[in-house]
Amino acid sequence: MNCFADFFVVWNSLLNGIIMQSLLNSHAWNKAWIFDQAADIFAYIAEHPEKAAEIRRFMNYYLPTTLKLLNSYDKLSRQRVKGENIQKTMFEIEGMMETIAGAFEKQLDSLFDDDALDIAADISVMESILKQEGLSGEDMKMPGLDPNDTSKTQTK
């Protein structure tokens, strides 16, 4: 098993425990959604290990800090008395989780940059070739697909 798979097992175990303990306390953000984003990132890296360097900061800082914040939130949420400091800190963590969720989503999306560029280039080349060979363009309407074509709907 590679280091990403090992880390994912640990991440899964820790986050799942936190989710199970305090999911009912969560009203402003979805811990499970953050977990899903991280799982998608790990799955992508498992399929494309050559991109592992692109998530180094994610692995070394964002994930551990997210776990730390979630653990802190869980501990604070279990306090019977929620004074000003506890409420303020929980509110700040909730706000940060919104930011983290967006950052995880952007991290995942950025892993697809090269794929998107390759696909766009393939489409552009194919469009050019089809046009050069007269297989696309305005003059190449498929019968029955043109909404203005009434030849089949007219009665004789």
N, C-alpha and C positions, 0 to 999 in steps of 0.2 A: 504494500500500500504506500502511496506517495505522501509527502508532507501535507498536501492540501486535503487529502482524504482523512488523514489523522486529525488535522485541525478541525475539519468539518464534524467529525464524530464528537470531539470535545465541545465545539460550538453548539451542536445540536443538543447534546446532553444538558449543558448549562442553560441555554436559552429555553429549552423545553421545560426544565424545572422552574425557571423564573416565570414563564408564561402560565404554567399550571398553578403556581402559588398566587399570582396576583392579577390574573386576567380580569377578574371581576372588578378590580380597582381601576382598570384602565377605561377611561371614557374619552380622552382626547386623541388617542393614537392607538394604533393596532400593532402590538408586539409581534403577533404572528405574521403580519405583512412584512415587517423588518426581517424576520427569520426567513421568509420566503425569498426575499430579495437576495439575502446572503447565500441561501441554498442555490439560487439560480446562478450566482457568480461562481460558486464552487463547481457547479455542474459544467459551466462553460469552460472553466480552467481545466477541469478533468479531461474534457474533450480537446482542448487546445493548450497543452502545457507550455508551448512556446510563448504564450502571453502572460505567464506567471509574473514576470517582472512588472507588468502593468498594474498589478494589484498589491505590490509590496507595501505601500503605505496603508492600504486598506487592511492588509493582514497584520501589520505591525502596530498600527495605531487605532484606526477606526473601530475594528472589531473588539479589541480588548477594552477600549474606552467605552464603547457601547455597552458591553457586558458589565463594566464597573457601574455605569449609570443605572442600568436596569436593576442590578443588585441593590444599589443604594435606594432606588425607588421602592423596591420590594420591602426592604427593611423599614423605610420610613412609613410605608403604607400600613404596616402591621402595628404601629404604635397606637396605643389606646388614646392617648392625648396628643392632639395635633396642634401644637403651638405655632406661633408665627414663623419661626425658622423652618419647621418641618413643612408647613403649607407652602411657604415661599420656595423652598428647595424642590418640592414635588412639582410645583407649577413650572419652575425653570427646567426641570428634567422633561416634563411633558412637552414643553416648547422645543427643546433640543431634539426630542424624538421625531418631531415633525421634520426638522432640518435633516436629521440623520436618514430618515426614510427617503427623502428627496435625493440625498447624496448617494445612497446605495443604488437607487434607481439610475442615477446618472453614471455611476461606476459601471453598472451592468451595460447600459446603453453604449458607453464608450468602448467596451470590448468589441462591439460590432462595427466600429468605424471602418476597418479594413474590408470587412465583408460587404458593407453598404457601398463602399467605393468600387469594389470589384463588380458588384452587380450592376451599378449604374454604368460602368464602362461597358459591360457586356450588352446591356440594353441599347446603349448609344451605338455601338458597332453594329448590332443586329438591325437597328432601325435604318442606319446608313446603307447597309448592304441590301436590305429589302427595297429601299427607295431606289437605289442604283439599278436594281434588276426589274424595276417596275412592279414590284409585288406589294407595294404599300402606297398610300397617298389617297387623295380625293377621288382619283379615277378608278380606284380598286374597291368598290363597294360590293359586298357579298349580297347576292340575291336573298331577299327575305329579311335582311338585317337592317336595311335602310328604312327608317320610320316614314319617310316621304314616298317610298315605293308603293304605288297603289295598283301595280300591274296584277297582283294576285287577288286583290280584293274587289276589282271591278267585275261586274257581271256582264255577260255577253248577251 
